Amino acid sequence: MLIVKKFGGTSVADKDRIYNVAQRCIEDYREGHDVVVVLSAMGDTTDDLISLAKTINPEPKKRELDMLMTTGEQVSVALMAMAMDAMHVPAVSLNAFQVKMNSTSRYGNARFKSIDTKRIRHELDSRKIVIVTGFQGVNKYEDITTLGRGGSDTTAVALAAVLHADKCEIYTDVDGVYTADPRVVKDARKLDAITYDEMLELATLGAKVLHNRSVEMAKKYGVELVVRSSLNRSEGTIIKEKVKMEKMLITGVAADKNTARISVIGVEDKPGIAFRIFNTLAANNINVDIILQSVGREGTKDISFTVAEDELKRALEVLEEHKEALTIQDITYNAKVAKISVVGAGMMSNPGVAAKMFESLYNSRININMISTSEIRITVLIDEKDIEEAMNAVHEGFALALVE
């Protein structure tokens, strides 16, 4: 059996935890399995490196940031190989260049194009545990790239897919996927299983358990995932195509504070204007989420939409640059907003989900600014200061702690 195991930064934060991870990997190895391990940087290393970079240059080039940040994973894999060697188990550490994990050239948010498995297969055939740096790839210029925060999850799923692994296990500092962030909602409940689609929505909408692109890739290639804690032996949560729904209307509640609202005021009320606005943003790699357009009046209309807060500055610059061409009279924004979402495949066949969510927020006197829906999701935009109260109110409103 071939097993891919991914461990996050908290799982390898210090010497003791490195040895703990090494022991868990060696247990599978000694049972006769092939083991590939993907590691994140230790603890807060990535954040520390970014902070250090900004003391040198407040706006460092993304290429150089990638060169810097990928050193964190290289430290982790080297130390892990040393730990396994000290425990008398053969292991080898490899970075993205040595494996040849080919990626696109978008620094800071690259995507995999292909992965050469020859080196990994050779090392596995030599009965070594293979330890690979997460979060990184190599572009056509042979520059190191990063996949975006949480990208080690995607590295693990990509390796599991190309190696046709029997298992892909994602280890983190929580026991699995919960109905809400247990640090915010104290009675949040761990789920035994969840579908790819539900997990993808939760990950995209702010749940920090998995990188959303890793879930997207797992669904595409049929890689069944298990999310569990590296700090205990609990079973965790299985993520797969179909699960027993347990009559659950809503699977979970997610929140995202990395959100900003932009409003373009007084644009011409005629066909093609909305296309030109959002096409201009897309051409500058700015993703837009919730969109609200007002009813036209006196030949003009207003359009409001949300972007990630860390893309706000760039979005405003682009809109200002094209203000006249896009017929924009004024631009306003608010960075003190947050999204709260409910996700569940059960809502497709059950009316009244939106009403229940709105009632829960109303009972807590929380105002809704914007609304967006899909078949298995309802998202609303609220003031950032209300987000924790809103999560608890909605979680309680749907009685998520009580579902058995």
N, C-alpha and C positions, 0 to 999 in steps of 0.2 A: 504494500500500500504506500502511495506517495501522499505525504501530508505537507501542506503549506501553512505555516504559522506566522502570524504578524503580531508584534508586540509594540505598543505605543510608548511614548516617552516616559510616562510615570512608571511603567513596568520595568524600565531599565535605568531608573533615575540615579541609582548608586550601586556600590559594589555588591551589597547583599541581594539587591533585586536582580542584578545581572546573574549572580549565581543561582537564584531561584528560577529564572527563565532558562538558564542552561540546564538545570536539573529536569525541568518539565520537558524540554526537547529531547534530552538524553533518554528519558523513560520510553518515549516512542521509538527512538533509534534502537534501543536494546531489545525491543520487541520485534525487531527485524524490519521496521518500516524505513523508507527513504524520507528524509526530513529536509525541507527548505524553510529557512527562517528569514523573515523580513523585519527589519528594525527601524524605528524612528530614532531621532536624536535624543540623548539623555535629558530627562526632566524639561527644564525651561531653556535649554541650550539655544534653540532657534530664536526665541524671543530675545535672549541675551545678545546673540550675534546681530540681530536687527538693530537693537538699541545701540550697540557699539558702533555699527556702521553709520548710524545717524549722528553720532558725536563727531565723526570724521567728515561726513558729507550729509547734510539734511535731506537731500534728494538724490541718493545714489542711483546709478544706472542699474536697470534690472539684470543685465548680464552679470555685472560684478556682484550683485546681491546673491544671484544663484551660485556663483563660484564660491562665495563665502558660506552660504547656508548649508550647502551640501557637505561641508566638512563635518557637521554634527553627526550625520548618519555614518560617516566613515569611521569616526571615533567609536561609535556604538558597536559596529560589526567587528572591528578589530579587537576590542576588549572582550566581546562575546566569544570570539574564536580562541582567545587566550584563556578564558575561563574554562571552556570545554577541553582544551588541551591540558589544563591543570587537573581536570577530572578524568584524564586518560581516554578521551574520546577524540578521534580525528575530525577536524573541522577546518573550513577555509572561508575567509571573508572576501567578498567581491563587491566592487562598486558598479555603477551603471555602465561605465566605460568598459570594464573587464567582461561584463556579461554581454554587452552591446544591446542595451535597452533603447532602441531608436525612437526618438520623439520629434514632435514638431519644434519649430524654433521660437515659439512665443515664450520668452523668458518670464518666469514667475507663474505661468499657468499653462505649461506645455501638456500635450497629450501624446500617448504612445502611438507609434506607427507600426512597429514590429519589434519582436524580441527574439534574439538568437539563443537557442537553448543548448547549443553544442557544449559550451564550457560547463554549464550546470550539469548536464547529463554525464559528462566525463567525470566530474567530481563525485556525483552520486554513484556512478559505477565503481569508483574507487572506495566506496563505503565511507564517504565523509558527509558530515552535516554541512550543508551549504548555507552561508549567512550572507544575505544580500541587502544592500542599502535601499531603504525605501525612499519615496518622495522625489526621485530624480531620474532623468534620462539623459540621452546624448543626441544632439541635433546634427544636421548635415554638415555643419561647420566643425564638428567634433567638440563643440562647447557643451559644458554641463548645463542642464536645465532643471527646473523644479516644476512639480505638478500642481502646486497650490497647497495651502494648508490642509493637512489631513491626507495628503497624497500617498502616504505609505499604504493605506488601505487599498488604493487603486493598484499600487505595485504588486501587492499580495494577490489580488484577484486576477490581474493580468498574468502573473506567473502561474497561478493555478489553472487558468484557461489554456495557455500554450503548452504546459506540461501535462495537461489532462489529469490533474491531481484528483485523488479520491476524496480529500477533505480540504477545506480552506477555513481555518480558524482565526478569528480576529480577537486578540486579547487586549483588554483595556483595564481601566481602574474601576469600572462598574460591572455588575453581575450579568448584564444583558441589556435589552431594549425595554424601556419602561413606558408606561402610559403618559408620563410627563417627566421632566427633569426632577429626579428625587431630591436634589438640593434645594429646589424651589417649592415643589409640591410634596409634602412629607408623606402623604398616604399614596403616592404613586405606586403602581403595581407592575412587577416584572412580567413580561409576556413570554410565553413558552415558544410561540411562533408568530411570524408576521410575513405577509407577502412582499415580493419585490416592489410592487407598485406602491404599497403603503409605506414601506421603508424609504423608498426613493422620495416620496413626498415629504416625509418627516425630515429626512436628511437635508433636502433642499430648503426646507422651511425653518431650519435653525437647530434641529436636534443634532447634538455634537457627537453622537455615538459612531457614525460612519461618514466617510467622504461620499458625497452624493454620486460622484462619477464611478466609484467602486461598485455601488449598487446597480447603476445603469449597466455597467460592464458585466456584472454577475448575471443579471437578467438576460442580457444578449447572448452570453455563452453558456447559460445554464449551470453556473457555478453555485452550488448550495453553500451558504455561509453559516457559520456559528459564531455568535458574539458572546464572549464570556470573560470573566475576570482572571487576571494573572495572579491575583492575591488570594484566591480560594479555589475550591474544586466544584463549585456549583455548575449546573448544566448549561446555563445561559439561554440565549434565544436563537432559534433557527430561522433563517431567512430563505424562503424558497417561493416557487411559483404559486402553489396553492396550499392553503392551510385550513384546518377546521375552524370555522369562524366563531364558534362558541356563542352564537347569537349576539355577537358584539356589534352594536350600531356604529360606535366610534372606537378606533384602535388607540389613538393617542392625541395629545395636545403638544404643539411645538411653538416656540417663540423665537423671534429673531430681532435683536436690537441693532444689528448692522444694516440699518435701513434709513433712507432719507426720502422725503417727498419733494418733488419739483412741480411747479405749476407754470405753464406758459400761458400768458394772458392775452386775449384779444387777437388771436390768429384768425385769418380769413376763414369764413364758413363756406368752404367749397371743396369739391372732391380733390383728393390727392394731397392735401395739407398734412393730414396725420401720417400718411405714408412717408412724406418727405422728412418730417420731424424724426420719426423712429428709424428711418433708413439712415439718416445722418448720424444718429447715435450708434446704430449697429456698425456702421463703417468705421467707427472709432472704438470698436470692441466694448461698448457699454451696454450691459444687459438691463432691460426694463422689465419690471414685474407688474404690479397692479396698475391699471389704467382706468381713468374716469374722465369722460368728456361731457361738458355741459351742453345744454340745449342752445342752439344758435340764437343770437339776438342781434338785430341791427347789423347783419352781415359778418359778425364775429362770434367766436366761441373760445372757451378756455379748456385746456387739457391738463390734467394732473396725472402724475405717474410716480412710481417709486424706483429707486436704484439702490445699490449697496452703498452704504455711507462712505466707504473708502473709494468709491468712484464718483462721489458727489462733485468734488472740485473739478475733475476732468469733464464731467457732463455739463457743468455750468459754463466752463470755458468754451466747449464746442457749441453750445446753444448761443452764447454771446457772439461768438465768431460768425455764426450764420443767422443772426437775429433778423436782419433785414430780408434776406432771401426766404426765410421761413415765415415772414409777416408777423413776427412776434412783437407785441407792444411792450410787454413787461415780463420779467421772470422772477418768481419768488420761490423760496425753498424753506424746508423745516427739517433739521437733522435730529430733532428730539422726538422722534416717533419710533414705533416698533410694530412688528407684525405678530399676531397670534392666530394660530390655525388649528382646526380640528381635521383629522384624517381618518378615513375608515371606508372600506369597501362596502360596508353595510348600508351606507347612506344612499347608495344608488337606488335601492328598492324601498326606502323608508322616507316618507315626507315628514317635514317638521323639524329637520335637523337645524336648519338656519334659524328658525324661530326659537328653538331651545338655546342655541348659542347666544342670540341677541337678548333673550330673556335673562340669561345668566349674567351678561354684562350690564344690562339695565338694572338688575337687582343690586349690583355693586356700584351703580351710578358712574359707569365708565362709558364715555362717549366714543362712538365709531366715526372715523373719518372717511374711510374708503372700504369697499368690499370687493372680493374676487372669489370666484367659485370654479370648481371643476367637478367631474363625476364623483371623485372620492375626497374632495377637499373643500373647505370653506376658510378663507383668510380674511381677516379684517385688520385695518390699520388704526392704531390707538396711540395715545400719548405714551412716551417711553416710561414715564414715572408710574404708570398704572399696570405695567406688564406683569409683575409678580402677583398682584391681587387678581388680575384678569385670568391668569393661568389657573390659580386655585379655584376661582369662581366657576370657570368653564369645566374644569375637571370634576368638581363637585356636582355641577348641573347635570352632567351626563352619568354621574354615579360610577365613574371609571374604577374607583377603588373597590367597588362592591361586586363587579362582574366576576363570575366564577366559570 
